[in-house]
Amino acid sequence: MQLALSTWCDVEDYLRSSKALVVPIGSMEQHGPTGLIGTDALCPEIIARRAGERDNFLVGPTFNVGCAQHHLGFPGTITLRPSTMIAALEDWCASLSRHGFRRIYFLNGHGGNTATLHAAFAEIYARRSLNPAAPEESALTLRARNWWELPAVMETCRQLHPSNDGMHATASEIAVTWAAYPEQKRTRKLQPKVAPVNTFTDANHYRENFPDGRIGSDPSQATAANGEKIIAAAVDALITDFRRFESS
């Protein structure tokens, strides 16, 4: 069940049986010569929607632009400042709590969002702590999970891509997007075949260290079939983790 494809009546009915939903969250950033710019938003969205359809829970719209300033050296990347992202997350959560949601599960697809996402949680909890007389609708419980860290998912990725999966523009994440959007598959000769590993600060420094955008990866290993196996493992794990969170 997708919030965007529901009516307000549908959501009102849903709230009679559940006060929890999943919100995919990611980024719009380059993913090397063969990875889609929306990869970090698409992966959690694909997984969450399939899980929601199978287990009949509500999936919110994807928060698809995150903190990706270091990727701005590549065309197409869009970023938010951390302060902007925190403010937007606070408004999303306040809107959902206004309607009666009490648990929001953010399924994250971009490691660069982690610190800011947890900072937003801290702001929401601090407001409640500083104002204990706040109305009950503000009493949210929040959770963030990186999709690749769900139980059995990383193990599946390692089995399918035992070497050079990498840290950015990985074979595993690109495989997930190709499974859902096979018509968007890209092929290009990669030089070097396995990308370097190094540190970075800002956008110029990143582009200097990683000329084609990849970090430590060989995404030529990606296949749609592998992507389907990764999605299947992630869907199973998400359903279990979300239902545990919902009832906690």
C-alpha positions in Angstrom: 0.0 0.0 0.0 1.5 3.3 -1.1 0.5 6.6 0.5 0.8 8.4 -2.8 -1.6 6.0 -4.5 -4.1 6.1 -1.5 -7.0 8.4 -0.8 -7.3 10.1 2.6 -10.1 7.6 3.3 -7.7 4.8 2.7 -5.2 6.2 5.1 -7.9 6.8 7.7 -8.9 3.2 7.5 -5.3 2.0 7.7 -4.8 4.0 10.9 -7.5 2.0 12.6 -5.3 -1.1 12.5 -1.8 0.4 12.4 0.0 3.5 13.5 3.3 2.7 11.7 4.6 3.1 8.2 7.9 2.9 6.2 9.4 5.9 4.5 12.2 5.1 2.0 15.0 7.7 2.1 18.0 8.2 -0.1 19.9 10.5 -2.4 20.2 11.9 -5.9 23.9 11.5 -6.7 26.2 10.1 -9.3 26.9 6.4 -9.2 29.7 6.1 -11.7 29.4 5.7 -15.4 26.9 2.8 -15.2 24.9 3.5 -12.1 21.7 5.6 -12.1 21.7 8.9 -10.3 18.7 7.9 -8.3 20.2 4.6 -7.1 20.3 5.4 -3.4 16.7 6.5 -3.4 15.5 3.7 -5.8 17.0 0.8 -3.8 15.0 1.4 -0.5 12.0 2.4 -2.6 12.0 -0.8 -4.5 12.5 -2.9 -1.4 9.9 -1.1 0.7 7.2 -1.1 -2.0 7.6 -4.8 -2.6 7.5 -5.5 1.1 4.5 -3.3 1.6 2.6 -5.0 -1.2 3.4 -8.4 0.2 2.7 -7.7 3.8 0.0 -5.0 3.5 1.7 -2.1 5.3 1.8 1.5 4.3 4.8 2.9 2.4 5.3 6.7 2.3 6.7 8.8 -0.5 10.5 8.5 -1.0 12.5 11.3 0.6 14.8 11.2 -2.4 17.3 14.0 -2.0 19.7 13.8 0.9 23.2 15.0 1.9 25.5 14.5 -1.1 27.6 17.7 -1.4 30.7 15.6 -2.1 29.2 14.3 -5.3 28.4 17.8 -6.8 31.5 17.5 -9.1 29.4 15.2 -11.3 26.4 16.5 -13.3 22.9 15.5 -12.1 23.7 15.3 -8.4 21.3 17.3 -6.1 22.0 17.8 -2.4 20.5 19.3 0.7 22.4 21.1 3.4 22.2 19.1 6.7 20.2 21.9 8.3 17.7 21.8 5.4 17.3 18.1 5.5 16.7 18.2 9.3 14.0 20.8 8.9 12.3 18.9 6.1 12.4 15.6 8.1 10.9 17.4 11.1 8.0 18.7 8.9 7.4 15.2 7.4 7.3 13.7 10.8 5.1 16.4 12.3 2.7 16.0 9.4 2.4 12.2 9.9 2.1 12.5 13.6 -0.7 15.1 13.2 -2.8 12.3 11.5 -2.1 9.7 14.2 1.0 7.9 13.1 3.2 6.9 16.1 6.0 4.9 14.5 8.0 6.0 11.4 10.5 3.5 10.0 13.0 5.2 7.6 14.6 2.7 5.2 17.8 4.4 4.2 19.8 4.0 1.0 22.6 6.5 1.4 25.3 6.3 4.1 25.8 10.0 3.9 22.3 10.6 5.3 23.0 8.7 8.5 24.4 11.5 10.8 21.8 14.0 9.6 18.9 11.5 9.9 19.8 10.8 13.5 20.3 14.5 14.2 16.7 15.0 13.0 15.5 12.3 15.4 17.4 14.0 18.2 15.8 17.3 17.5 12.3 15.7 17.5 13.0 13.9 20.8 14.6 17.0 22.4 11.5 19.1 21.7 9.4 16.6 23.5 11.8 16.3 26.4 11.9 20.1 26.8 8.1 20.4 26.6 6.7 17.4 28.5 3.2 19.0 28.2 3.3 18.6 24.4 0.2 17.0 22.9 0.1 13.2 22.6 0.3 13.4 18.8 3.9 14.5 19.0 5.0 11.2 20.8 6.7 9.6 17.8 9.1 6.7 17.9 11.5 6.7 15.0 13.8 4.1 13.5 16.4 4.3 10.7 17.9 1.2 9.0 20.3 1.0 6.0 18.7 -1.5 3.6 22.0 -3.3 3.1 22.4 -3.8 6.9 19.2 -5.8 7.3 19.8 -9.4 8.4 21.1 -11.7 5.6 21.3 -8.9 3.0 25.0 -8.2 3.2 25.7 -11.9 3.3 23.7 -12.3 0.1 25.6 -9.4 -1.5 28.9 -11.0 -0.5 27.9 -14.4 -1.9 26.9 -12.9 -5.2 29.8 -10.4 -5.5 32.6 -11.9 -3.3 35.2 -9.4 -4.4 35.3 -5.7 -5.4 31.7 -5.0 -4.6 33.1 -1.7 -3.3 31.8 1.2 -1.2 30.1 3.4 -3.8 28.5 2.5 -7.1 28.6 -1.1 -5.9 27.7 -4.1 -8.0 25.0 -5.0 -5.5 23.1 -1.7 -5.5 23.3 -1.3 -9.2 22.0 -4.9 -9.6 19.0 -3.9 -7.5 18.1 -1.0 -9.8 18.6 -3.1 -12.9 16.2 -5.8 -11.5 13.5 -3.2 -11.2 14.3 -1.1 -14.3 16.0 -3.5 -16.7 15.5 -1.1 -19.6 17.9 1.4 -17.8 20.9 -1.0 -17.8 24.1 0.8 -18.9 27.3 -0.8 -20.1 30.6 1.1 -20.4 34.3 0.1 -20.3 35.5 0.9 -16.8 39.1 2.3 -16.4 40.3 1.0 -14.1 38.1 -2.0 -13.8 38.2 -1.8 -10.0 38.0 1.8 -8.7 40.5 3.2 -6.2 39.8 3.6 -2.4 40.7 6.9 -0.8 39.3 9.7 1.4 37.5 12.8 0.4 36.2 16.1 1.7 34.4 18.4 -0.7 33.2 18.0 -4.3 36.4 19.0 -6.0 38.5 16.7 -3.7 36.2 13.8 -4.4 36.4 14.3 -8.2 40.2 14.4 -8.0 40.4 11.1 -6.1 37.6 9.3 -7.9 37.6 10.5 -11.5 34.6 8.4 -12.7 32.7 8.5 -9.4 33.2 5.0 -8.1 34.9 4.0 -4.8 36.5 0.5 -4.7 33.9 -1.1 -6.9 33.6 -3.2 -10.1 29.9 -2.7 -11.0 30.4 -4.7 -14.2 29.5 -7.7 -12.1 26.0 -6.5 -11.6 23.1 -8.5 -13.2 19.3 -8.1 -12.9 19.2 -11.7 -11.6 21.5 -10.9 -8.8 19.4 -7.9 -8.0 16.3 -10.0 -7.6 18.1 -12.2 -5.1 19.2 -9.2 -3.1 15.7 -7.7 -3.2 14.2 -11.0 -2.0 16.5 -11.1 1.0 15.9 -7.5 1.8 12.1 -7.8 1.6 12.0 -10.7 4.0 14.2 -8.9 6.5 12.3 -5.6 6.2 9.0 -7.3 6.9 10.3 -8.9 10.0 12.1 -5.8 11.3 9.2 -3.5 10.5 6.6 -5.7 12.2 8.8 -6.0 15.3 9.1 -2.2 15.4 5.4 -1.7 14.8 4.5 -3.8 17.8 7.2 -2.6 20.2 
